[in-house]
């Protein structure tokens, strides 16, 4: 886990340093994923190393064979892309909801209701995606391996969130 934390820190430091080179205004995250040409080669290399090291840790912890690793890679790529899209949509909805709620008593009631409904729908979609992922994983991993994999993913995501909050100076999670 220390190696995952170190790799994550390196990736986050690289992106933070790049943001600080510009000006000292708060960093605004783009709502769309960056294309490969917009991401520097150094960051690409760091991300590649992080993915390889994460895969190596998962392989060892779950005692996976080559076929399982190949299948896990495919499921992760498919589900990961869908998960990232949902996370971005959820972030946009939360941001819009925050903006609307900041208006206080002049907030548009129907807009807030619409945003709350979107948030619920996205949560349901994320839950359904987790179920799909676990079903796909169950086709080539044992129940114990699936549970271990889900646990490792949760640990990595939690650690990344903690590190991001620490770097942004924002100890509070988003809405």
C-alpha positions as CSV (number, residue, x, y, z in Angstrom):
1,X,0.0,0.0,0.0
2,X,2.9,2.4,0.6
3,X,4.0,2.0,-3.0
4,X,0.5,2.8,-4.2
5,X,0.5,5.9,-2.0
6,X,3.9,6.9,-3.3
7,X,2.9,6.5,-6.9
8,X,-0.3,8.4,-6.3
9,X,1.6,11.2,-4.6
10,X,4.0,11.4,-7.6
11,X,1.1,11.7,-10.0
12,X,-0.7,14.3,-7.9
13,X,2.4,16.3,-7.3
14,X,3.2,16.4,-11.0
15,X,-0.3,17.7,-11.8
16,X,-0.2,20.2,-8.9
17,X,3.3,21.5,-9.9
18,X,2.1,22.0,-13.5
19,X,-0.9,24.0,-12.2
20,X,1.3,26.1,-9.9
21,X,3.6,27.1,-12.8
22,X,0.9,29.2,-14.4
23,X,-0.5,31.6,-11.9
24,X,-1.5,31.4,-8.2
25,X,-5.3,31.4,-8.9
26,X,-7.2,28.3,-7.7
27,X,-7.0,25.4,-10.1
28,X,-10.1,24.7,-12.1
29,X,-10.6,21.1,-13.2
30,X,-11.9,20.6,-16.7
31,X,-15.3,19.0,-17.1
32,X,-14.1,16.9,-20.0
33,X,-11.3,14.3,-19.9
34,X,-8.0,15.6,-21.3
35,X,-6.9,14.1,-24.6
36,X,-3.6,12.4,-24.8
37,X,-2.1,15.4,-26.6
38,X,-3.1,17.7,-23.7
39,X,-1.4,15.6,-21.0
40,X,2.3,15.9,-20.8
41,X,4.6,12.9,-21.6
42,X,5.9,12.9,-18.0
43,X,2.4,12.6,-16.5
44,X,1.6,9.9,-19.1
45,X,4.6,8.0,-18.0
46,X,3.8,8.4,-14.3
47,X,0.2,7.2,-14.9
48,X,1.5,4.2,-16.9
49,X,3.9,3.3,-14.1
50,X,1.1,3.7,-11.5
51,X,-1.3,1.4,-13.5
52,X,1.5,-1.2,-13.9
53,X,2.4,-1.1,-10.2
54,X,-1.3,-1.3,-9.2
55,X,-1.8,-4.2,-11.5
56,X,1.3,-5.9,-10.0
57,X,0.0,-5.4,-6.5
58,X,-3.4,-6.8,-7.4
59,X,-1.8,-9.8,-9.2
60,X,0.2,-10.6,-6.1
61,X,-2.5,-9.9,-3.4
62,X,-5.1,-11.9,-5.3
63,X,-2.7,-14.5,-6.6
64,X,-3.9,-14.1,-10.2
65,X,-2.7,-16.1,-13.2
66,X,-2.0,-14.5,-16.6
67,X,-5.5,-15.2,-18.0
68,X,-7.2,-13.6,-15.0
69,X,-4.9,-10.5,-15.3
70,X,-5.8,-10.2,-18.9
71,X,-9.5,-10.5,-18.2
72,X,-9.3,-8.2,-15.2
73,X,-7.6,-5.6,-17.4
74,X,-10.5,-5.7,-19.9
75,X,-13.2,-5.4,-17.2
76,X,-11.3,-2.6,-15.5
77,X,-10.9,-0.6,-18.8
78,X,-14.6,-1.0,-19.7
79,X,-16.0,-0.3,-16.2
80,X,-13.4,2.3,-15.4
81,X,-14.3,4.4,-18.4
82,X,-18.0,4.2,-17.5
83,X,-17.2,5.0,-13.8
84,X,-15.2,8.0,-14.8
85,X,-18.0,9.4,-17.0
86,X,-20.5,8.9,-14.1
87,X,-18.1,10.6,-11.6
88,X,-17.7,13.6,-14.0
89,X,-21.5,13.8,-14.4
90,X,-22.0,13.6,-10.6
91,X,-19.4,16.3,-10.1
92,X,-21.2,18.6,-12.6
93,X,-24.6,18.0,-10.9
94,X,-23.1,18.7,-7.5
95,X,-21.5,21.9,-8.7
96,X,-24.7,23.1,-10.3
97,X,-26.6,22.2,-7.2
98,X,-24.1,24.2,-5.0
99,X,-24.5,27.2,-7.4
100,X,-28.3,27.1,-7.2
101,X,-28.3,26.6,-3.4
102,X,-25.9,29.6,-3.0
103,X,-28.8,31.8,-4.2
104,X,-30.5,31.2,-0.9
105,X,-34.2,31.9,-0.8
106,X,-34.1,32.9,-4.5
107,X,-33.0,29.4,-5.6
108,X,-35.1,28.0,-8.4
109,X,-37.1,25.2,-6.7
110,X,-37.8,23.3,-9.9
111,X,-34.1,23.5,-10.9
112,X,-33.1,22.1,-7.4
113,X,-35.6,19.3,-7.7
114,X,-34.3,18.5,-11.2
115,X,-30.7,18.4,-10.0
116,X,-31.6,16.2,-7.0
117,X,-33.4,13.8,-9.3
118,X,-30.3,13.7,-11.6
119,X,-28.1,13.0,-8.5
120,X,-30.3,10.1,-7.5
121,X,-30.3,8.7,-11.0
122,X,-26.5,8.9,-11.3
123,X,-26.2,7.2,-7.9
124,X,-28.4,4.4,-9.1
125,X,-26.4,4.1,-12.3
126,X,-23.2,3.9,-10.3
127,X,-24.6,1.2,-8.1
128,X,-25.8,-0.8,-11.2
129,X,-22.3,-0.4,-12.6
130,X,-20.8,-1.8,-9.4
131,X,-23.1,-4.8,-9.7
132,X,-22.2,-5.3,-13.4
133,X,-18.5,-5.1,-12.5
134,X,-18.8,-7.7,-9.7
135,X,-20.8,-10.0,-12.0
136,X,-18.2,-9.8,-14.7
137,X,-15.4,-10.3,-12.1
138,X,-17.2,-13.3,-10.8
139,X,-16.9,-15.0,-14.1
140,X,-13.2,-15.5,-13.7
141,X,-12.4,-14.7,-10.0
142,X,-13.4,-16.5,-6.9
143,X,-15.8,-14.8,-4.4
144,X,-12.8,-14.1,-2.1
145,X,-10.8,-12.6,-5.0
146,X,-13.7,-10.4,-6.0
147,X,-14.0,-9.2,-2.4
148,X,-10.3,-8.6,-2.1
149,X,-10.3,-6.7,-5.4
150,X,-13.2,-4.5,-4.4
151,X,-11.5,-3.8,-1.1
152,X,-8.2,-2.8,-2.8
153,X,-10.0,-0.5,-5.2
154,X,-11.8,1.2,-2.3
155,X,-8.5,1.6,-0.4
156,X,-6.8,3.2,-3.5
157,X,-9.7,5.6,-4.2
158,X,-9.9,6.6,-0.5
159,X,-6.1,7.3,-0.4
160,X,-6.3,9.3,-3.6
161,X,-9.1,11.4,-2.2
162,X,-7.2,12.0,1.0
163,X,-4.1,13.1,-0.9
164,X,-6.1,15.3,-3.2
165,X,-7.8,17.0,-0.3
166,X,-4.5,17.6,1.3
167,X,-3.0,19.1,-1.8
168,X,-6.0,21.3,-2.5
169,X,-6.1,22.5,1.1
170,X,-9.7,21.4,1.1
171,X,-10.4,19.0,4.0
172,X,-14.1,18.9,3.2
173,X,-15.5,16.5,0.6
174,X,-17.7,17.8,-2.2
175,X,-21.5,17.9,-1.6
